[in-house]
Amino acid sequence: MASLEQLADELERSYAELQERMADPSVYADRREAAELGRRLKELEPAVRAARDWRQASADLAEAKEDPELASMASELEDDVARLEDELRHALVERDPADGKDVIVEVRQGVGGDEAALWAGEVARMLQRYAERRGFRTETLSGSENEGGGVKEAVFAVKGDGAFSVFKWEGGTHRVQRVPATESQGRIHTSTATVAVMPEAEDVEIQVEDKDLKIDVYRSTGPGGQSVNTTDSAVRITHLPTGIVVSMQDEKSQLQNKQKAMRVLRARLYEAERERQQAEVAAARRSQVGTGERAEKIRTYNFPENRLTDHRVKHTVHRLDQILDGDLEEFTETLQAEDRRRALEAAV
């Protein structure tokens, strides 16, 4: 209880300091700082309310125990204090600042040749269907198919409040075990697709200098409309300080391709900065449920057994058809609950 009291004190002190800073007119000279302060205040409000309610209920309980006329209310008040204490503990778990953002998802074929490309296409469709089930909007940014009808790379945005809080659990290596259509001996093959999930950054959060960019234009390749192979509409942007390269060619307009490429570039730069900060201040925290890095095998989809296992939380279901149709909410909730539980242990 003392630990919770100290955390509540610190919470209210931080909230008061933020309010004081927001009242300073000089803050609004810096758009970025003002936006960050506003975001932090909004995030802290539920926890501050929970702390105040818990303290009031605790005071009421103490009074009831000392006053014989109020003794009959003690049992009910104890239940209230326990409930509010649980709410406060959960509210004290720091929310990822990126959770409310839109996301950019990149799906690529991994090991396994044509079968891996086919699997990458299925993973991309699964995630887009999941977005639709959650009421999010999707926007295709780019795509590249292989000769076998599979997907080398698919990049799309998911838009909606809290999109990153849902889709960040999909980042990593998705492994499939099944008999490919081209396998004449009926042998089970193992293939993979990799998924990267990045919060979409706003201009005010990631400022990219023109001098740091090398922009190349070239003719689009592959299937497309009449502009393909006839105009220099494709764009390749290289961020010189980091070496990050983004190419875009799906649009007929060079300007549209450049705008899409810049969105992906800002997202990659934002994610790189998030990872750097997290590595510095919370290396252990990041490794508890999973980092979301593409090298990390997060799930196995076993077709012969109709089984999906999430290796981060050791959770298994036997309904692959529903999973591939985007029914992933059970896994999201399980991963979120485990993440909160571990964060709460670390906080309290």
Buried (B, 14 or more C-beta within 10 A) or exposed (E): EEEBEEBBEEBBEBBEEBEEBBEEEEBEEEEEEBEBBEEBBEBBEBBBEBBBBBBEBBEBBEEBBEEEEBEEBBEEBBEBBEEBBEBBBBBBBBBBBBBBBBBBBBBBBBEBBBBBBBBBBBBBBBBBBBBEEBEBEBEEBBBBBBEEEBBBBBBBBBBBEEBBBBBBBBBBBBBBBBBBEEEEEEEEBBBBBBBBBBBBBEEEBBEBEEEEBEEEBEEBEEEBEEBBEEBEBBBBBBBEEEEBBBBBBBBBEBEBBBEBBBBBBBBBBBBBEBBEEBEEEBEEBBEBBBBBBBEBBBBBBBBEEEBBBBBBBEBEBEEBEEBBBBBBEBBBEBBBEBBBBBBBEEBE
